[in-house]
């Protein structure tokens, strides 16, 4: 069975692993997934990632918890394969009053909404994290 939306599969894996209080989980690798996970590491939402090369490359994700609760309270896919959501630099959303981030795919790579605002770029809204 082919996977239609690998980013949604990754986000669902993160939600499910945190619901079960798993410290780590493994997902298949792609350049876009790695870029998204590296952004989440930089922003402090996940602890670390390890890329495992091989016949089927995989990414091992070490999730972050604070006082027994997951750091990521909510993670949502915004742009879907059936309905892509693009925004200009003036229309970038602010997630929970600036406490969360929106991940934007721009011509310069994946950025948070704050970084895209500073760079004056718009793009496709991938997901929101709070």
SEKE-80752 format. One record per atom (N, C-alpha, C): residue number from 1; atom name; y, x, z. Coordinates in Angstrom, 1 decimal, padded with zeros to 4 digits. Example, Ala and Ser with C-alpha at 12.3 -4.5 7.8 and 13.67 -1.06 7.14 Angstrom:
2
{pt 1; "N"; {-005.7; 013.2; 007.8}}
{pt 1; "CA"; {-004.5; 012.3; 007.8}}
{pt 1; "C"; {-003.3; 013.2; 007.8}}
{pt 2; "N"; {-002.2; 012.8; 007.1}}
{pt 2; "CA"; {-001.1; 013.7; 007.1}}
{pt 2; "C"; {000.0; 012.9; 007.9}}
% end
This chain:
130
{pt 1; "N"; {-001.2; 000.8; 000.0}}
{pt 1; "CA"; {000.0; 000.0; 000.0}}
{pt 1; "C"; {001.2; 000.9; 000.0}}
{pt 2; "N"; {002.2; 000.6; -000.9}}
{pt 2; "CA"; {003.4; 001.4; -001.0}}
{pt 2; "C"; {004.4; 000.9; 000.0}}
{pt 3; "N"; {005.2; 001.9; 000.4}}
{pt 3; "CA"; {006.3; 001.6; 001.4}}
{pt 3; "C"; {007.6; 001.3; 000.6}}
{pt 4; "N"; {008.1; 000.1; 000.8}}
{pt 4; "CA"; {009.3; -000.3; 000.1}}
{pt 4; "C"; {010.6; 000.3; 000.6}}
{pt 5; "N"; {010.7; 000.4; 001.9}}
{pt 5; "CA"; {011.9; 000.9; 002.6}}
{pt 5; "C"; {011.6; 001.9; 003.7}}
{pt 6; "N"; {011.5; 003.2; 003.3}}
{pt 6; "CA"; {011.1; 004.2; 004.3}}
{pt 6; "C"; {012.1; 004.4; 005.5}}
{pt 7; "N"; {013.4; 004.1; 005.2}}
{pt 7; "CA"; {014.4; 004.2; 006.3}}
{pt 7; "C"; {014.1; 003.1; 007.4}}
{pt 8; "N"; {013.9; 001.9; 006.9}}
{pt 8; "CA"; {013.5; 000.8; 007.8}}
{pt 8; "C"; {012.3; 001.1; 008.6}}
{pt 9; "N"; {011.3; 001.7; 007.9}}
{pt 9; "CA"; {010.0; 002.1; 008.6}}
{pt 9; "C"; {010.3; 003.1; 009.7}}
{pt 10; "N"; {011.2; 004.1; 009.5}}
{pt 10; "CA"; {011.6; 005.1; 010.5}}
{pt 10; "C"; {012.3; 004.4; 011.7}}
{pt 11; "N"; {013.2; 003.5; 011.4}}
{pt 11; "CA"; {014.0; 002.9; 012.5}}
{pt 11; "C"; {013.1; 002.0; 013.3}}
{pt 12; "N"; {012.1; 001.3; 012.6}}
{pt 12; "CA"; {011.2; 000.5; 013.4}}
{pt 12; "C"; {010.2; 001.3; 014.2}}
{pt 13; "N"; {009.9; 002.5; 013.7}}
{pt 13; "CA"; {009.0; 003.4; 014.5}}
{pt 13; "C"; {009.7; 003.9; 015.7}}
{pt 14; "N"; {011.1; 004.1; 015.6}}
{pt 14; "CA"; {011.8; 004.6; 016.8}}
{pt 14; "C"; {011.9; 003.4; 017.8}}
{pt 15; "N"; {012.2; 002.2; 017.3}}
{pt 15; "CA"; {012.3; 001.0; 018.2}}
{pt 15; "C"; {010.9; 000.8; 019.0}}
{pt 16; "N"; {009.8; 000.9; 018.2}}
{pt 16; "CA"; {008.5; 000.6; 018.8}}
{pt 16; "C"; {008.1; 001.7; 019.8}}
{pt 17; "N"; {008.4; 003.0; 019.4}}
{pt 17; "CA"; {008.0; 004.1; 020.3}}
{pt 17; "C"; {008.8; 004.0; 021.6}}
{pt 18; "N"; {010.1; 003.6; 021.5}}
{pt 18; "CA"; {010.9; 003.5; 022.8}}
{pt 18; "C"; {010.4; 002.3; 023.6}}
{pt 19; "N"; {010.0; 001.2; 022.9}}
{pt 19; "CA"; {009.6; 000.0; 023.7}}
{pt 19; "C"; {008.3; 000.4; 024.5}}
{pt 20; "N"; {007.5; 001.3; 023.9}}
{pt 20; "CA"; {006.2; 001.7; 024.6}}
{pt 20; "C"; {006.4; 002.9; 025.5}}
{pt 21; "N"; {007.7; 003.4; 025.6}}
{pt 21; "CA"; {008.1; 004.5; 026.4}}
{pt 21; "C"; {007.3; 005.8; 026.0}}
{pt 22; "N"; {007.1; 005.9; 024.7}}
{pt 22; "CA"; {006.4; 007.1; 024.1}}
{pt 22; "C"; {007.4; 008.3; 024.1}}
{pt 23; "N"; {007.0; 009.5; 024.5}}
{pt 23; "CA"; {008.0; 010.6; 024.5}}
{pt 23; "C"; {008.2; 011.1; 023.1}}
{pt 24; "N"; {007.2; 010.9; 022.2}}
{pt 24; "CA"; {007.2; 011.5; 020.9}}
{pt 24; "C"; {006.4; 010.7; 019.9}}
{pt 25; "N"; {006.8; 010.7; 018.6}}
{pt 25; "CA"; {006.0; 010.0; 017.6}}
{pt 25; "C"; {006.2; 010.8; 016.3}}
{pt 26; "N"; {005.3; 010.5; 015.3}}
{pt 26; "CA"; {005.2; 011.2; 014.1}}
{pt 26; "C"; {005.4; 010.2; 012.9}}
{pt 27; "N"; {006.2; 010.6; 012.0}}
{pt 27; "CA"; {006.4; 009.8; 010.8}}
{pt 27; "C"; {006.4; 010.7; 009.5}}
{pt 28; "N"; {006.1; 010.1; 008.4}}
{pt 28; "CA"; {006.1; 010.9; 007.2}}
{pt 28; "C"; {007.5; 011.4; 006.8}}
{pt 29; "N"; {007.5; 012.6; 006.2}}
{pt 29; "CA"; {008.8; 013.3; 005.9}}
{pt 29; "C"; {009.4; 013.0; 004.6}}
{pt 30; "N"; {010.7; 013.0; 004.5}}
{pt 30; "CA"; {011.5; 012.9; 003.3}}
{pt 30; "C"; {012.8; 013.6; 003.6}}
{pt 31; "N"; {013.5; 014.0; 002.6}}
{pt 31; "CA"; {014.8; 014.7; 002.8}}
{pt 31; "C"; {015.8; 013.7; 003.4}}
{pt 32; "N"; {015.8; 012.5; 003.1}}
{pt 32; "CA"; {016.8; 011.5; 003.6}}
{pt 32; "C"; {016.5; 011.2; 005.1}}
{pt 33; "N"; {015.2; 011.1; 005.4}}
{pt 33; "CA"; {014.8; 010.9; 006.8}}
{pt 33; "C"; {015.2; 012.1; 007.7}}
{pt 34; "N"; {014.9; 013.3; 007.2}}
{pt 34; "CA"; {015.3; 014.5; 007.9}}
{pt 34; "C"; {016.8; 014.6; 008.2}}
{pt 35; "N"; {017.6; 014.2; 007.1}}
{pt 35; "CA"; {019.0; 014.3; 007.3}}
{pt 35; "C"; {019.5; 013.2; 008.3}}
{pt 36; "N"; {018.9; 012.0; 008.3}}
{pt 36; "CA"; {019.2; 011.0; 009.3}}
{pt 36; "C"; {018.9; 011.4; 010.7}}
{pt 37; "N"; {017.7; 012.0; 010.8}}
{pt 37; "CA"; {017.2; 012.4; 012.2}}
{pt 37; "C"; {018.1; 013.6; 012.7}}
{pt 38; "N"; {018.4; 014.5; 011.8}}
{pt 38; "CA"; {019.3; 015.6; 012.2}}
{pt 38; "C"; {020.7; 015.1; 012.7}}
{pt 39; "N"; {021.2; 014.1; 012.0}}
{pt 39; "CA"; {022.4; 013.5; 012.5}}
{pt 39; "C"; {022.3; 012.8; 013.8}}
{pt 40; "N"; {021.2; 012.2; 014.1}}
{pt 40; "CA"; {020.9; 011.5; 015.4}}
{pt 40; "C"; {020.7; 012.6; 016.5}}
{pt 41; "N"; {020.2; 013.8; 016.1}}
{pt 41; "CA"; {020.1; 014.8; 017.1}}
{pt 41; "C"; {021.5; 015.4; 017.4}}
{pt 42; "N"; {022.3; 015.6; 016.4}}
{pt 42; "CA"; {023.7; 016.1; 016.6}}
{pt 42; "C"; {024.5; 015.2; 017.5}}
{pt 43; "N"; {024.3; 013.9; 017.3}}
{pt 43; "CA"; {025.0; 012.9; 018.0}}
{pt 43; "C"; {024.5; 012.6; 019.4}}
{pt 44; "N"; {023.3; 013.1; 019.7}}
{pt 44; "CA"; {022.7; 013.0; 021.1}}
{pt 44; "C"; {021.8; 011.8; 021.3}}
{pt 45; "N"; {021.4; 011.1; 020.2}}
{pt 45; "CA"; {020.6; 009.9; 020.4}}
{pt 45; "C"; {019.1; 010.2; 020.5}}
{pt 46; "N"; {018.6; 011.3; 019.9}}
{pt 46; "CA"; {017.3; 011.8; 020.0}}
{pt 46; "C"; {017.3; 013.2; 020.5}}
{pt 47; "N"; {016.2; 013.7; 021.1}}
{pt 47; "CA"; {016.2; 015.0; 021.7}}
{pt 47; "C"; {016.0; 016.1; 020.6}}
{pt 48; "N"; {015.0; 016.0; 019.8}}
{pt 48; "CA"; {014.8; 017.1; 018.8}}
{pt 48; "C"; {013.8; 016.6; 017.7}}
{pt 49; "N"; {013.7; 017.3; 016.6}}
{pt 49; "CA"; {012.7; 017.0; 015.5}}
{pt 49; "C"; {012.1; 018.3; 015.1}}
{pt 50; "N"; {010.8; 018.2; 014.7}}
{pt 50; "CA"; {010.1; 019.3; 014.2}}
{pt 50; "C"; {009.4; 018.9; 012.9}}
{pt 51; "N"; {009.8; 019.6; 011.8}}
{pt 51; "CA"; {009.2; 019.3; 010.5}}
{pt 51; "C"; {007.9; 020.1; 010.4}}
{pt 52; "N"; {006.8; 019.4; 010.1}}
{pt 52; "CA"; {005.5; 020.0; 009.9}}
{pt 52; "C"; {005.1; 019.9; 008.5}}
{pt 53; "N"; {005.1; 021.1; 007.8}}
{pt 53; "CA"; {004.7; 021.2; 006.4}}
{pt 53; "C"; {003.2; 021.1; 006.3}}
{pt 54; "N"; {002.7; 020.7; 005.2}}
{pt 54; "CA"; {001.3; 020.7; 004.9}}
{pt 54; "C"; {001.0; 019.8; 003.7}}
{pt 55; "N"; {-000.2; 019.3; 003.6}}
{pt 55; "CA"; {-000.6; 018.5; 002.5}}
{pt 55; "C"; {000.3; 017.2; 002.4}}
{pt 56; "N"; {000.5; 016.6; 003.6}}
{pt 56; "CA"; {001.4; 015.5; 003.8}}
{pt 56; "C"; {002.4; 015.9; 004.8}}
{pt 57; "N"; {003.7; 016.3; 004.4}}
{pt 57; "CA"; {004.7; 016.7; 005.3}}
{pt 57; "C"; {005.0; 015.6; 006.3}}
{pt 58; "N"; {005.2; 015.9; 007.6}}
{pt 58; "CA"; {005.5; 015.0; 008.6}}
{pt 58; "C"; {006.6; 015.5; 009.5}}
{pt 59; "N"; {007.3; 014.6; 010.2}}
{pt 59; "CA"; {008.3; 014.9; 011.1}}
{pt 59; "C"; {007.9; 014.4; 012.5}}
{pt 60; "N"; {007.9; 015.3; 013.5}}
{pt 60; "CA"; {007.6; 014.9; 014.8}}
{pt 60; "C"; {008.9; 014.7; 015.6}}
{pt 61; "N"; {009.1; 013.6; 016.1}}
{pt 61; "CA"; {010.4; 013.2; 016.7}}
{pt 61; "C"; {010.2; 013.1; 018.3}}
{pt 62; "N"; {011.0; 013.9; 019.0}}
{pt 62; "CA"; {011.0; 013.8; 020.4}}
{pt 62; "C"; {012.1; 012.9; 020.9}}
{pt 63; "N"; {011.8; 011.8; 021.5}}
{pt 63; "CA"; {012.8; 010.8; 021.8}}
{pt 63; "C"; {013.5; 011.2; 023.1}}
{pt 64; "N"; {014.7; 010.6; 023.3}}
{pt 64; "CA"; {015.5; 010.9; 024.5}}
{pt 64; "C"; {015.6; 009.7; 025.4}}
{pt 65; "N"; {015.4; 010.0; 026.7}}
{pt 65; "CA"; {015.5; 008.9; 027.7}}
{pt 65; "C"; {016.4; 009.4; 028.8}}
{pt 66; "N"; {017.1; 008.5; 029.5}}
{pt 66; "CA"; {018.0; 008.8; 030.6}}
{pt 66; "C"; {017.7; 007.8; 031.7}}
{pt 67; "N"; {017.3; 008.4; 032.8}}
{pt 67; "CA"; {016.8; 007.7; 034.0}}
{pt 67; "C"; {015.7; 006.6; 033.6}}
{pt 68; "N"; {014.8; 007.0; 032.8}}
{pt 68; "CA"; {013.7; 006.2; 032.4}}
{pt 68; "C"; {014.0; 005.2; 031.4}}
{pt 69; "N"; {015.2; 005.1; 030.9}}
{pt 69; "CA"; {015.6; 004.1; 029.9}}
{pt 69; "C"; {015.9; 004.9; 028.6}}
{pt 70; "N"; {015.6; 004.3; 027.4}}
{pt 70; "CA"; {015.9; 004.9; 026.1}}
{pt 70; "C"; {017.4; 005.1; 025.9}}
{pt 71; "N"; {017.8; 006.2; 025.3}}
{pt 71; "CA"; {019.2; 006.4; 025.1}}
{pt 71; "C"; {019.7; 005.5; 024.0}}
{pt 72; "N"; {018.8; 005.2; 023.0}}
{pt 72; "CA"; {019.1; 004.2; 021.9}}
{pt 72; "C"; {018.9; 002.8; 022.4}}
{pt 73; "N"; {019.9; 002.1; 022.6}}
{pt 73; "CA"; {019.7; 000.7; 023.0}}
{pt 73; "C"; {019.4; -000.2; 021.9}}
{pt 74; "N"; {020.1; 000.0; 020.7}}
{pt 74; "CA"; {019.9; -000.8; 019.6}}
{pt 74; "C"; {020.1; 000.0; 018.3}}
{pt 75; "N"; {019.2; -000.1; 017.4}}
{pt 75; "CA"; {019.2; 000.6; 016.1}}
{pt 75; "C"; {018.9; -000.4; 015.0}}
{pt 76; "N"; {019.8; -000.6; 014.1}}
{pt 76; "CA"; {019.7; -001.7; 013.1}}
{pt 76; "C"; {019.9; -001.1; 011.7}}
{pt 77; "N"; {019.1; -001.6; 010.7}}
{pt 77; "CA"; {019.3; -001.3; 009.3}}
{pt 77; "C"; {020.4; -002.2; 008.8}}
{pt 78; "N"; {021.4; -001.6; 008.2}}
{pt 78; "CA"; {022.5; -002.4; 007.6}}
{pt 78; "C"; {022.4; -002.7; 006.1}}
{pt 79; "N"; {022.1; -001.7; 005.4}}
{pt 79; "CA"; {022.0; -001.8; 003.9}}
{pt 79; "C"; {020.5; -001.8; 003.6}}
{pt 80; "N"; {020.0; -002.8; 002.9}}
{pt 80; "CA"; {018.6; -003.0; 002.6}}
{pt 80; "C"; {018.4; -002.8; 001.1}}
{pt 81; "N"; {017.2; -002.6; 000.7}}
{pt 81; "CA"; {016.9; -002.4; -000.8}}
{pt 81; "C"; {017.3; -003.7; -001.6}}
{pt 82; "N"; {017.2; -004.8; -001.0}}
{pt 82; "CA"; {017.5; -006.1; -001.7}}
{pt 82; "C"; {019.0; -006.4; -001.7}}
{pt 83; "N"; {019.7; -005.8; -000.7}}
{pt 83; "CA"; {021.1; -006.1; -000.6}}
{pt 83; "C"; {021.8; -004.8; -000.1}}
{pt 84; "N"; {022.3; -004.0; -001.0}}
{pt 84; "CA"; {023.0; -002.8; -000.6}}
{pt 84; "C"; {024.4; -003.1; 000.0}}
{pt 85; "N"; {024.8; -002.4; 001.0}}
{pt 85; "CA"; {026.1; -002.6; 001.6}}
{pt 85; "C"; {026.9; -001.4; 001.4}}
{pt 86; "N"; {028.0; -001.5; 000.6}}
{pt 86; "CA"; {028.9; -000.3; 000.4}}
{pt 86; "C"; {030.2; -000.7; 001.0}}
{pt 87; "N"; {030.9; 000.3; 001.6}}
{pt 87; "CA"; {032.2; 000.1; 002.2}}
{pt 87; "C"; {033.2; 001.2; 001.7}}
{pt 88; "N"; {034.4; 000.9; 001.7}}
{pt 88; "CA"; {035.4; 001.9; 001.4}}
{pt 88; "C"; {035.9; 002.6; 002.7}}
{pt 89; "N"; {036.7; 003.6; 002.5}}
{pt 89; "CA"; {037.1; 004.3; 003.7}}
{pt 89; "C"; {037.9; 003.5; 004.7}}
{pt 90; "N"; {038.6; 002.4; 004.2}}
{pt 90; "CA"; {039.4; 001.6; 005.1}}
{pt 90; "C"; {038.5; 000.5; 005.8}}
{pt 91; "N"; {037.3; 000.2; 005.3}}
{pt 91; "CA"; {036.5; -000.8; 005.8}}
{pt 91; "C"; {035.3; -000.4; 006.6}}
{pt 92; "N"; {035.3; 000.9; 007.0}}
{pt 92; "CA"; {034.2; 001.4; 007.8}}
{pt 92; "C"; {034.2; 000.7; 009.2}}
{pt 93; "N"; {033.0; 000.2; 009.6}}
{pt 93; "CA"; {032.9; -000.5; 010.8}}
{pt 93; "C"; {033.0; 000.3; 012.1}}
{pt 94; "N"; {033.4; -000.3; 013.1}}
{pt 94; "CA"; {033.4; 000.4; 014.4}}
{pt 94; "C"; {032.3; -000.3; 015.3}}
{pt 95; "N"; {031.3; 000.4; 015.7}}
{pt 95; "CA"; {030.1; -000.2; 016.3}}
{pt 95; "C"; {030.4; -000.2; 017.8}}
{pt 96; "N"; {030.4; -001.4; 018.4}}
{pt 96; "CA"; {030.6; -001.7; 019.8}}
{pt 96; "C"; {031.9; -001.0; 020.3}}
{pt 97; "N"; {032.9; -001.2; 019.6}}
{pt 97; "CA"; {034.2; -000.7; 020.0}}
{pt 97; "C"; {034.3; 000.8; 020.0}}
{pt 98; "N"; {033.5; 001.5; 019.1}}
{pt 98; "CA"; {033.5; 002.9; 019.0}}
{pt 98; "C"; {032.5; 003.6; 019.9}}
{pt 99; "N"; {031.7; 002.9; 020.7}}
{pt 99; "CA"; {030.7; 003.5; 021.6}}
{pt 99; "C"; {029.5; 003.9; 020.8}}
{pt 100; "N"; {029.2; 003.2; 019.7}}
{pt 100; "CA"; {028.0; 003.5; 018.9}}
{pt 100; "C"; {028.5; 004.1; 017.6}}
{pt 101; "N"; {027.5; 004.4; 016.7}}
{pt 101; "CA"; {027.9; 005.0; 015.4}}
{pt 101; "C"; {027.3; 004.2; 014.3}}
{pt 102; "N"; {027.9; 004.2; 013.1}}
{pt 102; "CA"; {027.4; 003.7; 011.9}}
{pt 102; "C"; {027.1; 004.9; 011.0}}
{pt 103; "N"; {025.9; 005.0; 010.4}}
{pt 103; "CA"; {025.5; 006.1; 009.6}}
{pt 103; "C"; {025.9; 005.7; 008.1}}
{pt 104; "N"; {026.7; 006.5; 007.5}}
{pt 104; "CA"; {027.1; 006.3; 006.1}}
{pt 104; "C"; {026.6; 007.3; 005.2}}
{pt 105; "N"; {026.1; 006.9; 004.1}}
{pt 105; "CA"; {025.6; 007.9; 003.0}}
{pt 105; "C"; {026.8; 008.0; 002.1}}
{pt 106; "N"; {027.4; 009.2; 002.1}}
{pt 106; "CA"; {028.6; 009.5; 001.3}}
{pt 106; "C"; {028.2; 010.5; 000.2}}
{pt 107; "N"; {029.2; 010.8; -000.7}}
{pt 107; "CA"; {029.0; 011.8; -001.7}}
{pt 107; "C"; {028.8; 013.2; -001.1}}
{pt 108; "N"; {029.2; 013.4; 000.1}}
{pt 108; "CA"; {029.1; 014.7; 000.8}}
{pt 108; "C"; {027.9; 014.7; 001.8}}
{pt 109; "N"; {027.0; 013.7; 001.7}}
{pt 109; "CA"; {025.8; 013.6; 002.6}}
{pt 109; "C"; {026.0; 012.6; 003.6}}
{pt 110; "N"; {025.0; 012.5; 004.6}}
{pt 110; "CA"; {025.1; 011.5; 005.6}}
{pt 110; "C"; {026.1; 011.9; 006.7}}
{pt 111; "N"; {026.9; 010.9; 007.1}}
{pt 111; "CA"; {027.9; 011.1; 008.1}}
{pt 111; "C"; {028.0; 009.9; 009.0}}
{pt 112; "N"; {028.6; 010.1; 010.2}}
{pt 112; "CA"; {028.9; 009.0; 011.1}}
{pt 112; "C"; {030.1; 008.3; 010.5}}
{pt 113; "N"; {030.4; 007.1; 011.0}}
{pt 113; "CA"; {031.6; 006.4; 010.6}}
{pt 113; "C"; {032.9; 007.2; 010.9}}
{pt 114; "N"; {032.9; 007.8; 012.1}}
{pt 114; "CA"; {034.1; 008.6; 012.5}}
{pt 114; "C"; {034.3; 009.8; 011.6}}
{pt 115; "N"; {033.2; 010.5; 011.2}}
{pt 115; "CA"; {033.4; 011.7; 010.3}}
{pt 115; "C"; {033.8; 011.2; 008.9}}
{pt 116; "N"; {033.3; 010.1; 008.4}}
{pt 116; "CA"; {033.7; 009.6; 007.1}}
{pt 116; "C"; {035.1; 009.1; 007.1}}
{pt 117; "N"; {035.6; 008.5; 008.2}}
{pt 117; "CA"; {037.0; 008.2; 008.3}}
{pt 117; "C"; {037.9; 009.4; 008.3}}
{pt 118; "N"; {037.5; 010.4; 009.0}}
{pt 118; "CA"; {038.3; 011.7; 009.0}}
{pt 118; "C"; {038.3; 012.3; 007.6}}
{pt 119; "N"; {037.2; 012.3; 006.9}}
{pt 119; "CA"; {037.1; 012.9; 005.6}}
{pt 119; "C"; {037.7; 012.0; 004.5}}
{pt 120; "N"; {038.0; 010.7; 004.8}}
{pt 120; "CA"; {038.5; 009.8; 003.9}}
{pt 120; "C"; {037.5; 009.4; 002.8}}
{pt 121; "N"; {036.3; 009.2; 003.3}}
{pt 121; "CA"; {035.2; 008.8; 002.4}}
{pt 121; "C"; {034.6; 007.5; 002.7}}
{pt 122; "N"; {034.1; 006.7; 001.8}}
{pt 122; "CA"; {033.3; 005.5; 002.0}}
{pt 122; "C"; {031.9; 005.8; 001.5}}
{pt 123; "N"; {031.1; 004.8; 001.5}}
{pt 123; "CA"; {029.8; 004.9; 001.0}}
{pt 123; "C"; {028.8; 003.8; 001.4}}
{pt 124; "N"; {027.5; 004.0; 001.3}}
{pt 124; "CA"; {026.6; 003.0; 001.7}}
{pt 124; "C"; {026.3; 003.1; 003.2}}
{pt 125; "N"; {026.4; 001.9; 003.9}}
{pt 125; "CA"; {026.1; 001.8; 005.3}}
{pt 125; "C"; {024.6; 001.8; 005.5}}
{pt 126; "N"; {024.0; 002.8; 006.1}}
{pt 126; "CA"; {022.5; 002.9; 006.3}}
{pt 126; "C"; {022.1; 002.1; 007.5}}
{pt 127; "N"; {022.7; 002.5; 008.7}}
{pt 127; "CA"; {022.2; 001.9; 009.9}}
{pt 127; "C"; {023.3; 002.0; 011.0}}
{pt 128; "N"; {023.2; 001.2; 012.0}}
{pt 128; "CA"; {024.1; 001.4; 013.2}}
{pt 128; "C"; {023.2; 001.7; 014.4}}
{pt 129; "N"; {023.8; 002.5; 015.3}}
{pt 129; "CA"; {023.0; 003.0; 016.4}}
{pt 129; "C"; {024.0; 002.8; 017.6}}
{pt 130; "N"; {023.4; 002.2; 018.7}}
{pt 130; "CA"; {024.2; 002.1; 019.9}}
{pt 130; "C"; {023.2; 002.3; 021.1}}
% end
